[in-house]
């Protein structure tokens, strides 16, 4: 067998066995009656966000967790009041879906129980 055949077979086997990189698939949804501004979601080692989010709209973002710590969301409502709410604690290697619903009464983080640490 030629050396490049062995390399090609190795690459094919690696692809076939399904290399998996854990990530959290977050979706932020505005369930208020007004547009929210300057939305920032902090998670261990980084953050993501959007300039504004209309009523009923959502913003999706996938990220890899490096390090451990609590999540936090910051946003400004239509009356120009700043809000900060703490969310679930993530550990390095966490993966799964995470829905962040912003409502008139606060922020709901769900299903935080399915955001688990990978092995």
TORFI-86592 format. One record per atom (N, C-alpha, C, O, CB): atom name; x negated, y negated, z; residue in one letter; chain; residue number from 0. Coordinates in steps of 0.1 Angstrom, whole numbers. Last residue first. Glycine has a CB too. Layout:
[CA [X Y Z] A A NUM],
...
***
This chain:
[N [186 -142 272] X A 118],
[CA [176 -133 277] X A 118],
[C [163 -133 270] X A 118],
[O [153 -126 273] X A 118],
[CB [181 -118 278] X A 118],
[N [201 -174 278] X A 117],
[CA [198 -162 270] X A 117],
[C [187 -154 276] X A 117],
[O [181 -158 286] X A 117],
[CB [193 -167 256] X A 117],
[N [226 -185 299] X A 116],
[CA [212 -185 297] X A 116],
[C [209 -172 288] X A 116],
[O [214 -161 292] X A 116],
[CB [203 -185 310] X A 116],
[N [256 -199 286] X A 115],
[CA [249 -190 294] X A 115],
[C [234 -190 290] X A 115],
[O [230 -195 279] X A 115],
[CB [254 -176 293] X A 115],
[N [285 -213 285] X A 114],
[CA [272 -217 282] X A 114],
[C [262 -210 291] X A 114],
[O [260 -214 302] X A 114],
[CB [270 -233 283] X A 114],
[N [309 -205 295] X A 113],
[CA [303 -196 284] X A 113],
[C [290 -201 280] X A 113],
[O [283 -195 271] X A 113],
[CB [313 -196 273] X A 113],
[N [315 -223 315] X A 112],
[CA [312 -210 319] X A 112],
[C [306 -201 308] X A 112],
[O [298 -192 310] X A 112],
[CB [324 -203 325] X A 112],
[N [324 -245 301] X A 111],
[CA [310 -245 307] X A 111],
[C [306 -232 311] X A 111],
[O [294 -229 311] X A 111],
[CB [309 -255 318] X A 111],
[N [341 -249 275] X A 110],
[CA [341 -239 286] X A 110],
[C [327 -238 291] X A 110],
[O [319 -229 286] X A 110],
[CB [347 -225 281] X A 110],
[N [343 -281 290] X A 109],
[CA [348 -267 289] X A 109],
[C [343 -261 276] X A 109],
[O [339 -269 267] X A 109],
[CB [363 -267 290] X A 109],
[N [347 -309 309] X A 108],
[CA [336 -301 302] X A 108],
[C [341 -287 302] X A 108],
[O [344 -281 312] X A 108],
[CB [323 -303 310] X A 108],
[N [364 -339 307] X A 107],
[CA [365 -325 310] X A 107],
[C [355 -318 302] X A 107],
[O [353 -320 290] X A 107],
[CB [380 -320 306] X A 107],
[N [364 -371 322] X A 106],
[CA [358 -362 312] X A 106],
[C [360 -348 316] X A 106],
[O [357 -345 328] X A 106],
[CB [343 -366 310] X A 106],
[N [392 -394 327] X A 105],
[CA [379 -389 329] X A 105],
[C [374 -379 318] X A 105],
[O [379 -380 307] X A 105],
[CB [378 -381 343] X A 105],
[N [417 -403 320] X A 104],
[CA [415 -401 334] X A 104],
[C [401 -396 337] X A 104],
[O [397 -394 349] X A 104],
[CB [425 -392 340] X A 104],
[N [418 -404 293] X A 103],
[CA [421 -416 300] X A 103],
[C [417 -415 315] X A 103],
[O [415 -425 321] X A 103],
[CB [435 -421 298] X A 103],
[N [391 -382 283] X A 102],
[CA [405 -386 284] X A 102],
[C [406 -399 291] X A 102],
[O [396 -405 296] X A 102],
[CB [413 -374 292] X A 102],
[N [369 -364 263] X A 101],
[CA [371 -377 271] X A 101],
[C [385 -381 271] X A 101],
[O [391 -382 260] X A 101],
[CB [362 -388 264] X A 101],
[N [357 -332 265] X A 100],
[CA [369 -340 262] X A 100],
[C [369 -353 270] X A 100],
[O [369 -352 282] X A 100],
[CB [382 -331 264] X A 100],
[N [334 -313 252] X A 99],
[CA [334 -324 261] X A 99],
[C [346 -333 257] X A 99],
[O [345 -340 246] X A 99],
[CB [321 -332 260] X A 99],
[N [327 -279 250] X A 98],
[CA [336 -289 245] X A 98],
[C [336 -300 256] X A 98],
[O [338 -297 268] X A 98],
[CB [350 -284 243] X A 98],
[N [303 -257 239] X A 97],
[CA [306 -266 249] X A 97],
[C [315 -278 244] X A 97],
[O [311 -285 235] X A 97],
[CB [293 -272 256] X A 97],
[N [292 -224 231] X A 96],
[CA [300 -236 228] X A 96],
[C [302 -244 240] X A 96],
[O [303 -239 252] X A 96],
[CB [313 -233 222] X A 96],
[N [258 -212 235] X A 95],
[CA [272 -211 235] X A 95],
[C [279 -224 232] X A 95],
[O [272 -235 231] X A 95],
[CB [277 -205 248] X A 95],
[N [229 -210 258] X A 94],
[CA [235 -210 244] X A 94],
[C [250 -208 246] X A 94],
[O [255 -204 256] X A 94],
[CB [230 -199 236] X A 94],
[N [198 -218 273] X A 93],
[CA [212 -217 274] X A 93],
[C [218 -217 259] X A 93],
[O [212 -223 250] X A 93],
[CB [219 -229 282] X A 93],
[N [171 -221 275] X A 92],
[CA [176 -210 267] X A 92],
[C [191 -208 267] X A 92],
[O [196 -198 262] X A 92],
[CB [170 -197 273] X A 92],
[N [170 -236 307] X A 91],
[CA [163 -234 294] X A 91],
[C [168 -221 288] X A 91],
[O [170 -211 294] X A 91],
[CB [148 -233 296] X A 91],
[N [203 -244 319] X A 90],
[CA [190 -238 320] X A 90],
[C [183 -236 307] X A 90],
[O [190 -234 297] X A 90],
[CB [190 -225 329] X A 90],
[N [224 -271 328] X A 89],
[CA [220 -261 318] X A 89],
[C [206 -256 322] X A 89],
[O [198 -264 328] X A 89],
[CB [220 -268 304] X A 89],
[N [252 -280 347] X A 88],
[CA [238 -278 347] X A 88],
[C [234 -268 337] X A 88],
[O [240 -257 337] X A 88],
[CB [232 -275 361] X A 88],
[N [280 -300 334] X A 87],
[CA [274 -288 339] X A 87],
[C [258 -288 339] X A 87],
[O [252 -296 332] X A 87],
[CB [278 -276 331] X A 87],
[N [280 -336 340] X A 86],
[CA [286 -323 335] X A 86],
[C [279 -311 341] X A 86],
[O [273 -312 352] X A 86],
[CB [285 -323 320] X A 86],
[N [289 -368 352] X A 85],
[CA [280 -357 352] X A 85],
[C [287 -344 348] X A 85],
[O [299 -342 352] X A 85],
[CB [273 -355 366] X A 85],
[N [296 -399 336] X A 84],
[CA [301 -387 342] X A 84],
[C [291 -376 341] X A 84],
[O [285 -374 331] X A 84],
[CB [315 -383 337] X A 84],
[N [301 -433 333] X A 83],
[CA [291 -422 334] X A 83],
[C [297 -411 341] X A 83],
[O [302 -413 352] X A 83],
[CB [278 -428 341] X A 83],
[N [312 -461 315] X A 82],
[CA [315 -449 322] X A 82],
[C [304 -440 322] X A 82],
[O [297 -438 312] X A 82],
[CB [328 -442 317] X A 82],
[N [318 -496 312] X A 81],
[CA [309 -485 310] X A 81],
[C [313 -473 320] X A 81],
[O [317 -476 331] X A 81],
[CB [294 -489 313] X A 81],
[N [343 -514 297] X A 80],
[CA [338 -509 309] X A 80],
[C [330 -497 306] X A 80],
[O [333 -488 297] X A 80],
[CB [350 -504 318] X A 80],
[N [356 -526 275] X A 79],
[CA [342 -529 277] X A 79],
[C [337 -524 290] X A 79],
[O [327 -530 295] X A 79],
[CB [339 -543 275] X A 79],
[N [381 -516 269] X A 78],
[CA [380 -528 278] X A 78],
[C [366 -532 281] X A 78],
[O [364 -541 290] X A 78],
[CB [389 -526 291] X A 78],
[N [376 -493 256] X A 77],
[CA [380 -505 248] X A 77],
[C [381 -518 256] X A 77],
[O [381 -528 250] X A 77],
[CB [394 -502 243] X A 77],
[N [345 -480 271] X A 76],
[CA [359 -479 267] X A 76],
[C [363 -492 260] X A 76],
[O [355 -501 258] X A 76],
[CB [368 -476 279] X A 76],
[N [314 -465 265] X A 75],
[CA [321 -477 268] X A 75],
[C [335 -476 263] X A 75],
[O [337 -473 251] X A 75],
[CB [313 -489 262] X A 75],
[N [296 -437 281] X A 74],
[CA [303 -443 270] X A 74],
[C [310 -456 275] X A 74],
[O [311 -459 287] X A 74],
[CB [314 -434 265] X A 74],
[N [276 -409 289] X A 73],
[CA [278 -423 291] X A 73],
[C [286 -429 279] X A 73],
[O [283 -425 268] X A 73],
[CB [264 -431 293] X A 73],
[N [273 -378 305] X A 72],
[CA [278 -385 294] X A 72],
[C [280 -400 298] X A 72],
[O [284 -403 309] X A 72],
[CB [291 -379 288] X A 72],
[N [249 -352 313] X A 71],
[CA [256 -365 317] X A 71],
[C [261 -371 304] X A 71],
[O [255 -370 293] X A 71],
[CB [246 -374 325] X A 71],
[N [238 -321 327] X A 70],
[CA [242 -329 316] X A 70],
[C [249 -342 321] X A 70],
[O [254 -342 333] X A 70],
[CB [252 -321 306] X A 70],
[N [211 -311 349] X A 69],
[CA [225 -314 346] X A 69],
[C [227 -322 333] X A 69],
[O [218 -330 329] X A 69],
[CB [231 -322 358] X A 69],
[N [185 -287 340] X A 68],
[CA [191 -299 346] X A 68],
[C [205 -301 342] X A 68],
[O [211 -294 334] X A 68],
[CB [182 -311 343] X A 68],
[N [155 -275 325] X A 67],
[CA [168 -272 332] X A 67],
[C [172 -285 338] X A 67],
[O [164 -294 342] X A 67],
[CB [166 -261 342] X A 67],
[N [139 -268 293] X A 66],
[CA [139 -273 306] X A 66],
[C [153 -270 313] X A 66],
[O [162 -264 306] X A 66],
[CB [136 -288 307] X A 66],
[N [156 -272 264] X A 65],
[CA [142 -270 269] X A 65],
[C [142 -276 283] X A 65],
[O [144 -288 285] X A 65],
[CB [132 -277 259] X A 65],
[N [181 -261 244] X A 64],
[CA [178 -266 258] X A 64],
[C [164 -262 261] X A 64],
[O [160 -250 262] X A 64],
[CB [188 -260 268] X A 64],
[N [190 -273 213] X A 63],
[CA [183 -263 220] X A 63],
[C [179 -269 234] X A 63],
[O [175 -280 235] X A 63],
[CB [170 -258 212] X A 63],
[N [222 -283 198] X A 62],
[CA [209 -286 204] X A 62],
[C [203 -274 212] X A 62],
[O [210 -265 216] X A 62],
[CB [209 -298 213] X A 62],
[N [245 -298 176] X A 61],
[CA [239 -285 181] X A 61],
[C [225 -289 187] X A 61],
[O [217 -297 181] X A 61],
[CB [238 -275 170] X A 61],
[N [275 -316 177] X A 60],
[CA [260 -317 177] X A 60],
[C [255 -304 183] X A 60],
[O [260 -299 193] X A 60],
[CB [254 -329 185] X A 60],
[N [303 -335 166] X A 59],
[CA [296 -323 169] X A 59],
[C [281 -324 168] X A 59],
[O [276 -331 160] X A 59],
[CB [301 -312 160] X A 59],
[N [330 -355 176] X A 58],
[CA [316 -355 171] X A 58],
[C [309 -343 176] X A 58],
[O [309 -339 187] X A 58],
[CB [309 -368 177] X A 58],
[N [364 -364 167] X A 57],
[CA [354 -356 174] X A 57],
[C [340 -357 168] X A 57],
[O [339 -361 156] X A 57],
[CB [358 -341 175] X A 57],
[N [393 -384 172] X A 56],
[CA [382 -379 165] X A 56],
[C [372 -371 174] X A 56],
[O [373 -372 186] X A 56],
[CB [374 -392 159] X A 56],
[N [413 -395 189] X A 55],
[CA [416 -382 182] X A 55],
[C [404 -376 174] X A 55],
[O [404 -365 170] X A 55],
[CB [427 -383 173] X A 55],
[N [402 -427 183] X A 54],
[CA [411 -419 190] X A 54],
[C [414 -406 182] X A 54],
[O [417 -407 170] X A 54],
[CB [424 -426 193] X A 54],
[N [366 -428 172] X A 53],
[CA [380 -432 171] X A 53],
[C [389 -423 179] X A 53],
[O [386 -411 182] X A 53],
[CB [385 -433 157] X A 53],
[N [336 -436 185] X A 52],
[CA [345 -425 182] X A 52],
[C [359 -429 183] X A 52],
[O [364 -433 194] X A 52],
[CB [342 -413 193] X A 52],
[N [303 -449 177] X A 51],
[CA [317 -451 182] X A 51],
[C [325 -438 178] X A 51],
[O [321 -430 170] X A 51],
[CB [324 -463 176] X A 51],
[N [276 -440 176] X A 50],
[CA [279 -454 179] X A 50],
[C [294 -456 184] X A 50],
[O [296 -464 193] X A 50],
[CB [277 -462 166] X A 50],
[N [267 -411 194] X A 49],
[CA [272 -417 183] X A 49],
[C [276 -432 186] X A 49],
[O [279 -435 198] X A 49],
[CB [285 -409 177] X A 49],
[N [241 -387 205] X A 48],
[CA [253 -396 206] X A 48],
[C [257 -402 193] X A 48],
[O [252 -398 183] X A 48],
[CB [249 -407 216] X A 48],
[N [218 -370 227] X A 47],
[CA [224 -372 214] X A 47],
[C [236 -382 216] X A 47],
[O [240 -384 227] X A 47],
[CB [228 -359 207] X A 47],
[N [187 -362 243] X A 46],
[CA [200 -367 243] X A 46],
[C [205 -368 229] X A 46],
[O [197 -368 219] X A 46],
[CB [201 -381 250] X A 46],
[N [164 -342 264] X A 45],
[CA [168 -350 252] X A 45],
[C [182 -356 254] X A 45],
[O [188 -354 264] X A 45],
[CB [166 -342 239] X A 45],
[N [158 -326 287] X A 44],
[CA [147 -330 278] X A 44],
[C [151 -339 266] X A 44],
[O [142 -342 258] X A 44],
[CB [141 -317 272] X A 44],
[N [190 -316 295] X A 43],
[CA [176 -315 298] X A 43],
[C [167 -317 286] X A 43],
[O [168 -310 276] X A 43],
[CB [174 -301 304] X A 43],
[N [211 -343 281] X A 42],
[CA [209 -329 285] X A 42],
[C [194 -327 288] X A 42],
[O [186 -336 284] X A 42],
[CB [214 -319 274] X A 42],
[N [234 -368 276] X A 41],
[CA [221 -365 280] X A 41],
[C [221 -350 284] X A 41],
[O [230 -345 291] X A 41],
[CB [216 -374 292] X A 41],
[N [252 -385 252] X A 40],
[CA [252 -373 260] X A 40],
[C [237 -369 263] X A 40],
[O [230 -366 254] X A 40],
[CB [260 -361 253] X A 40],
[N [267 -415 246] X A 39],
[CA [254 -408 247] X A 39],
[C [256 -396 256] X A 39],
[O [262 -398 267] X A 39],
[CB [243 -418 253] X A 39],
[N [285 -438 227] X A 38],
[CA [286 -426 234] X A 38],
[C [272 -419 234] X A 38],
[O [266 -417 223] X A 38],
[CB [297 -416 228] X A 38],
[N [294 -465 219] X A 37],
[CA [281 -462 225] X A 37],
[C [281 -449 233] X A 37],
[O [278 -449 245] X A 37],
[CB [276 -473 233] X A 37],
[N [329 -466 224] X A 36],
[CA [317 -471 218] X A 36],
[C [305 -465 226] X A 36],
[O [306 -462 238] X A 36],
[CB [316 -486 218] X A 36],
[N [361 -454 215] X A 35],
[CA [350 -454 224] X A 35],
[C [338 -458 217] X A 35],
[O [335 -455 206] X A 35],
[CB [349 -441 231] X A 35],
[N [393 -467 207] X A 34],
[CA [380 -463 202] X A 34],
[C [370 -464 213] X A 34],
[O [369 -474 220] X A 34],
[CB [376 -472 189] X A 34],
[N [422 -455 226] X A 33],
[CA [413 -465 219] X A 33],
[C [400 -459 215] X A 33],
[O [396 -448 218] X A 33],
[CB [411 -476 228] X A 33],
[N [435 -435 239] X A 32],
[CA [443 -443 229] X A 32],
[C [434 -453 222] X A 32],
[O [440 -460 213] X A 32],
[CB [455 -449 236] X A 32],
[N [416 -405 242] X A 31],
[CA [421 -417 247] X A 31],
[C [429 -424 236] X A 31],
[O [429 -419 224] X A 31],
[CB [410 -426 253] X A 31],
[N [401 -382 235] X A 30],
[CA [415 -380 238] X A 30],
[C [421 -393 245] X A 30],
[O [430 -392 253] X A 30],
[CB [417 -368 246] X A 30],
[N [375 -376 215] X A 29],
[CA [381 -387 222] X A 29],
[C [396 -385 223] X A 29],
[O [404 -386 213] X A 29],
[CB [378 -400 213] X A 29],
[N [351 -350 220] X A 28],
[CA [364 -354 215] X A 28],
[C [370 -366 223] X A 28],
[O [370 -366 235] X A 28],
[CB [374 -342 214] X A 28],
[N [322 -334 212] X A 27],
[CA [328 -345 220] X A 27],
[C [340 -350 213] X A 27],
[O [340 -353 201] X A 27],
[CB [317 -357 222] X A 27],
[N [308 -303 212] X A 26],
[CA [318 -311 205] X A 26],
[C [324 -321 215] X A 26],
[O [329 -317 225] X A 26],
[CB [329 -303 198] X A 26],
[N [278 -284 209] X A 25],
[CA [287 -293 217] X A 25],
[C [296 -301 207] X A 25],
[O [292 -304 196] X A 25],
[CB [278 -303 225] X A 25],
[N [264 -255 210] X A 24],
[CA [272 -262 200] X A 24],
[C [282 -271 208] X A 24],
[O [292 -266 212] X A 24],
[CB [279 -252 191] X A 24],
[N [231 -247 220] X A 23],
[CA [244 -251 225] X A 23],
[C [251 -259 214] X A 23],
[O [245 -268 208] X A 23],
[CB [243 -259 238] X A 23],
[N [211 -219 210] X A 22],
[CA [215 -233 209] X A 22],
[C [229 -235 216] X A 22],
[O [236 -225 216] X A 22],
[CB [214 -238 195] X A 22],
[N [184 -195 204] X A 21],
[CA [196 -200 212] X A 21],
[C [198 -215 211] X A 21],
[O [189 -223 210] X A 21],
[CB [195 -196 227] X A 21],
[N [177 -179 176] X A 20],
[CA [172 -190 184] X A 20],
[C [184 -196 191] X A 20],
[O [194 -201 185] X A 20],
[CB [166 -201 175] X A 20],
[N [169 -147 166] X A 19],
[CA [179 -156 171] X A 19],
[C [173 -167 179] X A 19],
[O [165 -164 188] X A 19],
[CB [189 -147 180] X A 19],
[N [164 -126 139] X A 18],
[CA [157 -135 148] X A 18],
[C [168 -145 153] X A 18],
[O [176 -150 145] X A 18],
[CB [145 -143 142] X A 18],
[N [173 -99 127] X A 17],
[CA [181 -111 131] X A 17],
[C [174 -119 142] X A 17],
[O [178 -118 154] X A 17],
[CB [194 -106 136] X A 17],
[N [163 -78 113] X A 16],
[CA [167 -76 127] X A 16],
[C [173 -88 134] X A 16],
[O [177 -87 145] X A 16],
[CB [154 -72 135] X A 16],
[N [158 -89 88] X A 15],
[CA [169 -79 90] X A 15],
[C [173 -77 104] X A 15],
[O [185 -75 107] X A 15],
[CB [165 -66 83] X A 15],
[N [136 -105 93] X A 14],
[CA [148 -111 89] X A 14],
[C [160 -102 91] X A 14],
[O [171 -106 95] X A 14],
[CB [148 -115 74] X A 14],
[N [118 -84 99] X A 13],
[CA [120 -95 109] X A 13],
[C [134 -102 106] X A 13],
[O [142 -104 115] X A 13],
[CB [109 -105 109] X A 13],
[N [118 -70 75] X A 12],
[CA [122 -64 87] X A 12],
[C [126 -74 98] X A 12],
[O [136 -72 105] X A 12],
[CB [112 -54 92] X A 12],
[N [106 -90 58] X A 11],
[CA [120 -85 55] X A 11],
[C [126 -78 67] X A 11],
[O [138 -80 70] X A 11],
[CB [120 -75 43] X A 11],
[N [81 -93 69] X A 10],
[CA [90 -104 69] X A 10],
[C [104 -99 67] X A 10],
[O [113 -104 73] X A 10],
[CB [86 -114 57] X A 10],
[N [71 -67 64] X A 9],
[CA [72 -72 78] X A 9],
[C [82 -84 79] X A 9],
[O [90 -84 88] X A 9],
[CB [58 -76 83] X A 9],
[N [71 -66 37] X A 8],
[CA [80 -56 44] X A 8],
[C [82 -61 58] X A 8],
[O [93 -61 64] X A 8],
[CB [74 -42 44] X A 8],
[N [52 -85 31] X A 7],
[CA [66 -87 26] X A 7],
[C [75 -78 34] X A 7],
[O [86 -82 37] X A 7],
[CB [66 -84 11] X A 7],
[N [29 -73 43] X A 6],
[CA [34 -86 48] X A 6],
[C [49 -88 44] X A 6],
[O [57 -93 52] X A 6],
[CB [25 -98 43] X A 6],
[N [27 -51 27] X A 5],
[CA [29 -49 41] X A 5],
[C [35 -62 47] X A 5],
[O [43 -62 56] X A 5],
[CB [16 -45 48] X A 5],
[N [22 -63 2] X A 4],
[CA [34 -55 4] X A 4],
[C [37 -53 19] X A 4],
[O [49 -54 23] X A 4],
[CB [32 -41 -3] X A 4],
[N [-3 -74 6] X A 3],
[CA [8 -83 5] X A 3],
[C [22 -76 6] X A 3],
[O [32 -82 10] X A 3],
[CB [8 -91 -8] X A 3],
[N [-20 -51 7] X A 2],
[CA [-18 -60 19] X A 2],
[C [-5 -69 18] X A 2],
[O [2 -70 28] X A 2],
[CB [-30 -68 22] X A 2],
[N [-6 -22 -9] X A 1],
[CA [-13 -34 -9] X A 1],
[C [-10 -43 3] X A 1],
[O [1 -42 8] X A 1],
[CB [-10 -42 -22] X A 1],
[N [-8 12 0] X A 0],
[CA [0 0 0] X A 0],
[C [-9 -12 0] X A 0],
[O [-19 -13 8] X A 0],
[CB [10 0 12] X A 0],
***
